[in-house]
Amino acid sequence: MNQEIFAALAQLEKERGIPQAYMVEKITQALVAAYKKDKDGYTDNVFVESDEHGMHMYVQKEVVDDVITPATEIALDAARRIDPHAQLGDLVNVDVETKAFGRIAAQTAKQVIIQGIREAERGMIFESFSSKEHEILTGTVLRIEPATNDMTIRIGTGTDKTDALLSGSEQVHGEVFKEGDTIRVYVVEVRRSSRGPQVLVSRTHPGLVKRLFELNVPEIENGLVEVKSVAREAGSRTKIAVCATEAGIDPVGACVGPRGGRVGAVVEELRGEKMDIVVWSEDPAQFVASALSPASVVSVTPVPGMVKACRVIVPDDQLSLAIGKEGQNARLAARLTGYKIDIKPASQADEPMPTETPEQAPDAQEEV
């Protein structure tokens, strides 16, 4: 095996990005596997060496007077044809003619090399896409399973591409795609599997909203405005809390943009999903009041004896607005802030504080 092998490996590295050293190791494994397939008995004394001139396969044998085990021993006169200075008891390396391998052995070597290429490509794809976790990627819908509505999405380009799974549960109700459509998805997780990397993507994850604002609001990208939390009911409504990291910056105005262009681009991507952008505050009472926007709030009072729970008083005519349709506004505000929120109209402000409010308790402050 001469320099043609290394020329082929160089071409493989150029076209597919597979390192030569990795493939040399796999070819070494393939040659050893082929030798063991071709030879019966002891084969642990076979090894492969590679240098700038090519690859060479050897069997190491002990020099003896009388050969009893040909697999591990060699006669003195035969050893001296390899090494003129060989002596009894020495170890000599006998060159192996790989051309003499049988068909089955050669097929074994081929399978090892092909498997090595596949493993390398899968490893590179995993490394590439694992670095893209929690990012937005654009893909093409390849297949849609009629029974489950699960979609297979082709993401990436060239050799750096793979298929991602957009399960039915991660799709927004009412959104309709067909095979061949272009779709933007949020990368939730990249897993290793026996069939290669498995990329799980979503259209419902709150992180999708955060990344869309980062793409459309320069102040978020350069750190002048920070997204603190997002609460989302995909396809219907999202609340996003933002704050300025420097004085003199209006974080809500930056996210809305001139003539509403920035938030409009996010809403358009999400097919009309409503957006409430509120100011985050270190003061929990102020944050909860902002989170219940667009409703006005009279007061926010912590509930004694309860962790992260508060009583909110709103004007009587604002009660339905504060709670929202089917409780959505209060529910999203609770998720956004991480607080349990008990909402009462001003006419009932003197009622005793609650001991628990399970119907409006947040699942948890949503992390993005």
KOLVEX-496054 format. One record per residue (C-alpha): residue number from 1; x, z, y. Coordinates in steps of 0.001 Angstrom, whole numbers, always signed. Each point is the difference from the previous one (the first is absolute). Example, Ala and Ser with C-alpha at 12.3 -4.5 7.8 and 13.67 -1.06 7.14 Angstrom:
! KOLVEX-496054
+------+---------+---------+---------+
! resi !       X !       Z !       Y !
+------+---------+---------+---------+
!    1 !  +12300 !   +7800 !   -4500 !
!    2 !   +1370 !    -660 !   +3440 !
+------+---------+---------+---------+
//
This chain:
! KOLVEX-496054
+------+---------+---------+---------+
! resi !       X !       Z !       Y !
+------+---------+---------+---------+
!    1 !      +0 !      +0 !      +0 !
!    2 !   +1695 !   -1210 !   +3153 !
!    3 !    -587 !     -85 !   +3710 !
!    4 !   -3153 !   -2084 !    -454 !
!    5 !   -1818 !   +3236 !    -868 !
!    6 !   +1086 !   +1600 !   +3255 !
!    7 !    -993 !   -3112 !   +1940 !
!    8 !   -3458 !    +261 !   -1573 !
!    9 !    -180 !   +3716 !    +821 !
!   10 !   +1012 !    -714 !   +3597 !
!   11 !   -2816 !   -2537 !    +227 !
!   12 !   -2435 !   +2524 !   -1511 !
!   13 !   +1055 !   +2588 !   +2567 !
!   14 !    -472 !   -2500 !   +2823 !
!   15 !   -3417 !   -1204 !   -1119 !
!   16 !   -1539 !   +3245 !   -1314 !
!   17 !   +2180 !   +2720 !   +1484 !
!   18 !   +1054 !   +1403 !   -3390 !
!   19 !   +3533 !   +1496 !    +283 !
!   20 !   +2675 !   -1609 !   -2199 !
!   21 !   +1211 !   +3401 !   -1205 !
!   22 !   -3479 !    +792 !   -1300 !
!   23 !    -242 !   -3276 !   -1921 !
!   24 !   +3527 !    +361 !   -1402 !
!   25 !   -1114 !   +3340 !   -1435 !
!   26 !   -3123 !   -1608 !   -1507 !
!   27 !   +2002 !   -2884 !   -1489 !
!   28 !   +2398 !   +2543 !   -1487 !
!   29 !   -2943 !   +1795 !   -1595 !
!   30 !   -1341 !   -3346 !   -1229 !
!   31 !   +3283 !    -982 !   -1642 !
!   32 !    +346 !   +3356 !   -1725 !
!   33 !   -3618 !    -215 !   -1179 !
!   34 !    +621 !   -3532 !   -1314 !
!   35 !   +3144 !   +1110 !   -1867 !
!   36 !   -1847 !   +2868 !   -1648 !
!   37 !   -2795 !   -2373 !    -961 !
!   38 !   +2504 !   -2432 !   -1517 !
!   39 !   +2165 !   +2525 !   -1827 !
!   40 !    -895 !   +2533 !   -2639 !
!   41 !   +1589 !   +3407 !    -277 !
!   42 !   +2085 !   +1829 !   +2588 !
!   43 !    -189 !   -1580 !   +3468 !
!   44 !    +809 !   +2829 !   +2418 !
!   45 !   +3517 !   -1349 !    +519 !
!   46 !   -1129 !   -3104 !   +1919 !
!   47 !    +363 !    -212 !   +3817 !
!   48 !     +32 !   -2537 !   +2824 !
!   49 !   +2489 !    -356 !   +2839 !
!   50 !    -505 !   -2053 !   +3151 !
!   51 !   +2401 !   -1102 !   +2709 !
!   52 !    +360 !   -2813 !   +2495 !
!   53 !    +748 !   -2415 !   -2857 !
!   54 !   -3168 !    +682 !   -1964 !
!   55 !   -1399 !   +2295 !   -2676 !
!   56 !   +1632 !    +788 !   -3324 !
!   57 !   -1407 !   +1743 !   -3044 !
!   58 !   +2200 !   +1963 !   -2388 !
!   59 !    -193 !   +2021 !   -3188 !
!   60 !   +2497 !   +2832 !    -144 !
!   61 !   +1640 !    +383 !   -3432 !
!   62 !   +2675 !   +2238 !   -1513 !
!   63 !   +3149 !   -1584 !   -1432 !
!   64 !    +361 !    +889 !   -3715 !
!   65 !   +1961 !   -1124 !   -3080 !
!   66 !   -3041 !    -526 !   -2181 !
!   67 !   -3301 !    -989 !   +1638 !
!   68 !   -2917 !   +1845 !   -1593 !
!   69 !   -2506 !    -177 !   +2855 !
!   70 !    +305 !   -3367 !   +1805 !
!   71 !   -2403 !   +1101 !   +2721 !
!   72 !   +2468 !   +2621 !   +1256 !
!   73 !   +3393 !    -951 !   -1566 !
!   74 !   +2475 !   -2870 !    +253 !
!   75 !   +3104 !    -853 !   -2025 !
!   76 !   +3430 !    +323 !   +1649 !
!   77 !    +862 !   -3728 !    -156 !
!   78 !   -3375 !    -939 !   +1525 !
!   79 !    +411 !   +2640 !   +2704 !
!   80 !   +3432 !   -1366 !    +943 !
!   81 !   -1486 !   -3444 !    +604 !
!   82 !   -1988 !   +1721 !   +2751 !
!   83 !   +2671 !   +2428 !   +1142 !
!   84 !   +3570 !    -663 !   -1262 !
!   85 !    +880 !   +3676 !    +612 !
!   86 !   -2862 !   +1430 !   -2060 !
!   87 !    +906 !   +2824 !   -2416 !
!   88 !   -1857 !   +1762 !   -2798 !
!   89 !   -2554 !   +2416 !   +1457 !
!   90 !    -289 !   -1887 !   +3284 !
!   91 !   -3328 !   -1223 !   +1409 !
!   92 !    -254 !   -3683 !    +877 !
!   93 !   -2777 !   -1879 !   +1750 !
!   94 !   -1196 !   -2986 !   -2007 !
!   95 !   -1652 !   -2744 !   +2042 !
!   96 !   -3609 !    -769 !   -1000 !
!   97 !   -1195 !   -3610 !     +97 !
!   98 !   -3504 !    +319 !   +1390 !
!   99 !    -656 !   -3652 !    -868 !
!  100 !     -97 !   +1072 !   -3628 !
!  101 !   -3052 !   +2206 !    +554 !
!  102 !   -3034 !   -1032 !   -1994 !
!  103 !   -3280 !   -1188 !   +1492 !
!  104 !   -1700 !   +3410 !    -296 !
!  105 !   +2945 !   +1755 !   +1652 !
!  106 !     +51 !   -2532 !   +2838 !
!  107 !   -3736 !    +473 !    +506 !
!  108 !    +521 !   +3752 !    +180 !
!  109 !   +2607 !    -473 !   +2729 !
!  110 !   -2308 !   -2312 !   +1919 !
!  111 !   -2839 !   +2539 !    -115 !
!  112 !   +2259 !   +2780 !   +1285 !
!  113 !   +1148 !   -2168 !   +2930 !
!  114 !   -3554 !   -1100 !    +889 !
!  115 !   -1174 !   +3608 !    -155 !
!  116 !   +2903 !   +1008 !   +2227 !
!  117 !   -1025 !   -2576 !   +2605 !
!  118 !   -3607 !   +1202 !     -93 !
!  119 !   +1018 !   +3643 !    +340 !
!  120 !   +2257 !    -836 !   +2943 !
!  121 !   -2725 !   -1942 !   +1766 !
!  122 !   -2542 !   +2783 !    -595 !
!  123 !   +2458 !   +2572 !   +1294 !
!  124 !    +649 !   -2001 !   +3161 !
!  125 !   -3724 !    -539 !    +572 !
!  126 !    -633 !   +3734 !    -454 !
!  127 !   +2734 !    +915 !   +2485 !
!  128 !   -1260 !   -2601 !   +2469 !
!  129 !   -3636 !   +1063 !     -62 !
!  130 !    +562 !   +3742 !    -369 !
!  131 !   +1662 !    -189 !   +3426 !
!  132 !   -3258 !   -1518 !   +1280 !
!  133 !   -2208 !   +2909 !   -1049 !
!  134 !   -2397 !    +990 !   +2820 !
!  135 !    +457 !   -3355 !   +1723 !
!  136 !   -2377 !   -2919 !    +551 !
!  137 !    +688 !   -3216 !   -1908 !
!  138 !   -1759 !   -3345 !     +47 !
!  139 !    -896 !   -1545 !   -3346 !
!  140 !   -2123 !   -2635 !   -1703 !
!  141 !   -2924 !    +758 !   -2293 !
!  142 !    +898 !   -1402 !   -3433 !
!  143 !   -2759 !   +1342 !   -2240 !
!  144 !   -3187 !   +2023 !    +280 !
!  145 !   -1362 !   +1775 !   -3076 !
!  146 !   -3780 !    -589 !     -39 !
!  147 !    -815 !   +3223 !   -1860 !
!  148 !   +2030 !   +2431 !   +2159 !
!  149 !    +705 !   -2072 !   +3132 !
!  150 !   +3688 !    +962 !    -373 !
!  151 !   +2230 !   -2497 !   +1808 !
!  152 !   +3482 !   -1223 !    -843 !
!  153 !   +1887 !    -637 !   +3239 !
!  154 !   +3244 !   -2019 !    +172 !
!  155 !   +2246 !   +1647 !   +2592 !
!  156 !   +3516 !    -920 !   +1118 !
!  157 !   +1763 !   -3354 !    +157 !
!  158 !   +2569 !   -1896 !   -2064 !
!  159 !   +1698 !   +2106 !   -2658 !
!  160 !   -1098 !   +3131 !   +1884 !
!  161 !   -3646 !    -184 !   -1058 !
!  162 !   -2271 !   +1733 !   -2446 !
!  163 !   -3656 !    +580 !    -828 !
!  164 !   -1792 !   +3035 !   +1408 !
!  165 !   -3231 !   +1651 !   -1124 !
!  166 !   -2825 !    +508 !   +2482 !
!  167 !   -2525 !   +1938 !   -2056 !
!  168 !   -3696 !    -120 !    +760 !
!  169 !    +106 !   +3637 !   +1130 !
!  170 !   +2623 !    -867 !   +2652 !
!  171 !   -2074 !   -2801 !   +1521 !
!  172 !   -2270 !    +383 !   +2996 !
!  173 !   -3682 !    -287 !    -812 !
!  174 !   -1343 !   -3189 !   +1530 !
!  175 !   +3320 !   -1846 !    +191 !
!  176 !     -83 !   -3191 !   -2055 !
!  177 !   +3081 !   -1958 !   -1049 !
!  178 !    +420 !   -2956 !   -2308 !
!  179 !   +2962 !   -1348 !   -1944 !
!  180 !   +2521 !   -1627 !   +2324 !
!  181 !    -896 !   +2148 !   +3031 !
!  182 !   +2725 !   +1664 !   +2048 !
!  183 !    -378 !   +3776 !    +182 !
!  184 !   +1879 !   +2873 !   +1669 !
!  185 !    +426 !   +3096 !   -2147 !
!  186 !   +1564 !   +3444 !    +261 !
!  187 !   +2597 !    +845 !   -2672 !
!  188 !   -1024 !   +3376 !   -1424 !
!  189 !   +2478 !    +348 !   -2872 !
!  190 !   +2523 !   -1936 !   -2088 !
!  191 !    +328 !   +1083 !   -3642 !
!  192 !   +2344 !    -967 !   -2805 !
!  193 !   -1676 !   -1341 !   -3131 !
!  194 !   +1006 !   -1753 !   -3225 !
!  195 !   -1219 !   -3298 !   +1448 !
!  196 !   +1885 !    +366 !   +3249 !
!  197 !    -778 !   +1718 !   +3296 !
!  198 !   -3660 !    +757 !    +682 !
!  199 !    -926 !    -159 !   +3683 !
!  200 !   -3221 !   +1769 !    +974 !
!  201 !   -1551 !   -1093 !   +3305 !
!  202 !   -3047 !   +1004 !   +2020 !
!  203 !   -2372 !   -1142 !   +2728 !
!  204 !   -1642 !   +3439 !    +353 !
!  205 !   +3037 !   +2281 !    +491 !
!  206 !    +205 !   +1708 !   +3434 !
!  207 !   +3638 !   -1053 !    +124 !
!  208 !   -1161 !   -3591 !    +461 !
!  209 !   -1559 !    +960 !   +3339 !
!  210 !   +3147 !   +1805 !   +1114 !
!  211 !   +2226 !   -2975 !    -847 !
!  212 !   -2351 !   -2429 !   +1756 !
!  213 !    +220 !   +2058 !   +3188 !
!  214 !   +3796 !     +79 !    -327 !
!  215 !     +14 !   -3794 !    -224 !
!  216 !   -2257 !    -420 !   +3041 !
!  217 !   +1114 !   +2859 !   +2274 !
!  218 !   +3635 !    -241 !   +1204 !
!  219 !    -103 !   +3604 !   +1248 !
!  220 !    -546 !   +1213 !   -3591 !
!  221 !   +2777 !   -2214 !   -1349 !
!  222 !   +2529 !   +1242 !   +2571 !
!  223 !   -1021 !   +3654 !    -362 !
!  224 !   -1704 !    +580 !   +3371 !
!  225 !   -3321 !    +584 !   -1765 !
!  226 !    -324 !   +1742 !   -3365 !
!  227 !   -2812 !    -246 !   -2537 !
!  228 !    -632 !   +3572 !   -1170 !
!  229 !   -2853 !    -488 !   -2482 !
!  230 !   -2594 !   -2486 !   -1188 !
!  231 !   -3395 !    +596 !   -1610 !
!  232 !   -1753 !   -3041 !   -1394 !
!  233 !   -3170 !   -1074 !   -1746 !
!  234 !   +1063 !   -3542 !    -767 !
!  235 !   -2268 !   -2753 !   +1215 !
!  236 !   -1968 !   +2350 !   +2235 !
!  237 !   +1987 !   +2213 !   +2366 !
!  238 !   +3449 !   +1429 !    +638 !
!  239 !   +1264 !   +2792 !   +2236 !
!  240 !   +3645 !     -52 !   +1018 !
!  241 !   +1789 !   +2775 !   +1916 !
!  242 !   +2899 !    -971 !   +2258 !
!  243 !   +2259 !   +1753 !   +2479 !
!  244 !   +2629 !   -1013 !   +2536 !
!  245 !   +3593 !   +1081 !    -526 !
!  246 !    +858 !    -421 !   +3696 !
!  247 !   -1815 !   +1083 !   +3158 !
!  248 !   -1960 !   -2575 !   +1923 !
!  249 !   -1143 !   -2029 !   -3009 !
!  250 !   -3673 !    -371 !    -896 !
!  251 !     +10 !    -155 !   -3817 !
!  252 !   -3635 !   -1075 !    -311 !
!  253 !    +396 !   -2676 !   +2678 !
!  254 !   +3116 !   -1325 !   -1726 !
!  255 !   -1889 !    -345 !   -3294 !
!  256 !   -3013 !   -1610 !   +1610 !
!  257 !   +2163 !   -2466 !   +1912 !
!  258 !    -830 !   -2312 !   +2892 !
!  259 !   -3679 !    -943 !    -217 !
!  260 !    -130 !   +1669 !   -3405 !
!  261 !   +2224 !   -2665 !   -1530 !
!  262 !   +2137 !   +2287 !   -2149 !
!  263 !   -2752 !   +2001 !   -1634 !
!  264 !   -2010 !   -3242 !    -192 !
!  265 !   +2698 !   -1574 !   -2179 !
!  266 !    -159 !   +2972 !   -2385 !
!  267 !   -3794 !    -112 !    -127 !
!  268 !     +84 !   -3741 !    -676 !
!  269 !   +2412 !    +457 !   -2915 !
!  270 !   -2292 !   +2695 !   -1419 !
!  271 !   -3072 !   -2236 !    +330 !
!  272 !   -1748 !   +1980 !   +2738 !
!  273 !    +790 !   +3576 !   -1067 !
!  274 !    -700 !   +2384 !   +2898 !
!  275 !   +2974 !   +1797 !   +1560 !
!  276 !      +1 !   +3390 !   +1754 !
!  277 !   +3367 !    +677 !   +1669 !
!  278 !    +414 !   +3630 !   +1082 !
!  279 !   +2780 !   +2053 !   +1541 !
!  280 !   +1746 !   +2409 !   -2345 !
!  281 !    +718 !   +3494 !   +1312 !
!  282 !   +1938 !   +3014 !   -1205 !
!  283 !   -2996 !   +2057 !   +1102 !
!  284 !   -2394 !    -109 !   -3000 !
!  285 !   -3079 !    +542 !   +2201 !
!  286 !    +917 !   -2873 !   +2262 !
!  287 !    +856 !   -2247 !   -2977 !
!  288 !   -3303 !    +743 !   -1749 !
!  289 !   -1915 !    -714 !   +3216 !
!  290 !   +1789 !   -3348 !    +373 !
!  291 !    -539 !    -845 !   -3674 !
!  292 !   -3784 !    +280 !    +399 !
!  293 !     +48 !   -2788 !   +2599 !
!  294 !   -2151 !   -1706 !   +1197 !
!  295 !   -2044 !   +3225 !     +80 !
!  296 !    +538 !   +2501 !   +2801 !
!  297 !   +1042 !   +3523 !   -1007 !
!  298 !    -863 !   +3229 !   +1826 !
!  299 !   +2301 !   +2339 !   -1930 !
!  300 !   +2092 !    +381 !   -3165 !
!  301 !    +420 !   +3493 !   -1474 !
!  302 !   +2013 !    +996 !   -3104 !
!  303 !   -2067 !   +1591 !   -2782 !
!  304 !   +1276 !   +3558 !    -661 !
!  305 !   +1285 !    +572 !   -3511 !
!  306 !    +177 !   -3706 !    -894 !
!  307 !   +3071 !   -2227 !     -89 !
!  308 !    -193 !   -3142 !   +2151 !
!  309 !   -3715 !    +262 !    +688 !
!  310 !   -1811 !    -129 !   +3332 !
!  311 !   -3442 !    +125 !   +1646 !
!  312 !    -654 !   -2890 !   +2381 !
!  313 !   -2740 !    +179 !   +2639 !
!  314 !   -1342 !   -3266 !   +1386 !
!  315 !   -2824 !    -757 !   +2442 !
!  316 !   -3338 !    -265 !   -1772 !
!  317 !    -277 !   -3708 !    +794 !
!  318 !   +3480 !    -593 !   -1497 !
!  319 !    -620 !   +1613 !   -3393 !
!  320 !    -935 !   -3151 !   -1900 !
!  321 !   +2896 !   -1874 !   +1624 !
!  322 !   +2471 !   +2744 !    -957 !
!  323 !   -1174 !     +66 !   -3598 !
!  324 !    -340 !   -3774 !    -240 !
!  325 !   -1999 !   -2146 !   -2365 !
!  326 !    -138 !   +1744 !   -3388 !
!  327 !   +2547 !   +2502 !   +1356 !
!  328 !   +2731 !   -2614 !    +355 !
!  329 !   +1336 !   +1021 !   +3430 !
!  330 !    +333 !   +3678 !    -955 !
!  331 !   +1442 !    -908 !   -3394 !
!  332 !   +2698 !   -2250 !   +1468 !
!  333 !    +826 !   +2548 !   +2722 !
!  334 !    +469 !   +2650 !   -2699 !
!  335 !   +2364 !   -2248 !   -1969 !
!  336 !   +1895 !   -1001 !   +3139 !
!  337 !    +624 !   +3575 !   +1127 !
!  338 !    +111 !   +1778 !   -3354 !
!  339 !   -2588 !   +2504 !   +1271 !
!  340 !   -3381 !   +1005 !   -1355 !
!  341 !   -2451 !    -668 !   +2812 !
!  342 !   -3352 !   +1711 !    +470 !
!  343 !   -1954 !   -1810 !   +2732 !
!  344 !   -2811 !   +1726 !   +1886 !
!  345 !   -2075 !   -1028 !   +3042 !
!  346 !    +304 !   +2125 !   +3137 !
!  347 !   -3495 !   +1402 !    -601 !
!  348 !   +1278 !   +1641 !   -3205 !
!  349 !   +3366 !   +1151 !   +1325 !
!  350 !    -823 !   +3659 !    -593 !
!  351 !    -554 !    -403 !   -3762 !
!  352 !   +2397 !   +1989 !   -2260 !
!  353 !   +3253 !   -1718 !    -991 !
!  354 !     -67 !   -1664 !   -3451 !
!  355 !   +1879 !   +1327 !   -2989 !
!  356 !    +480 !   -3495 !   -1399 !
!  357 !   -1027 !   -3562 !    +861 !
!  358 !    +403 !   -1993 !   -3229 !
!  359 !   -2015 !   -2984 !   +1222 !
!  360 !   +2503 !    -664 !   +2796 !
!  361 !   +3190 !   +1306 !   -1556 !
!  362 !   +2810 !   -2552 !    +169 !
!  363 !   +1610 !   -1275 !   -3177 !
!  364 !   +3346 !    +322 !   +1764 !
!  365 !   +1667 !   -1367 !   +3077 !
!  366 !    +810 !   -3542 !   -1039 !
!  367 !   +3693 !    -813 !     -61 !
!  368 !   +1277 !   -3451 !    +833 !
+------+---------+---------+---------+
//
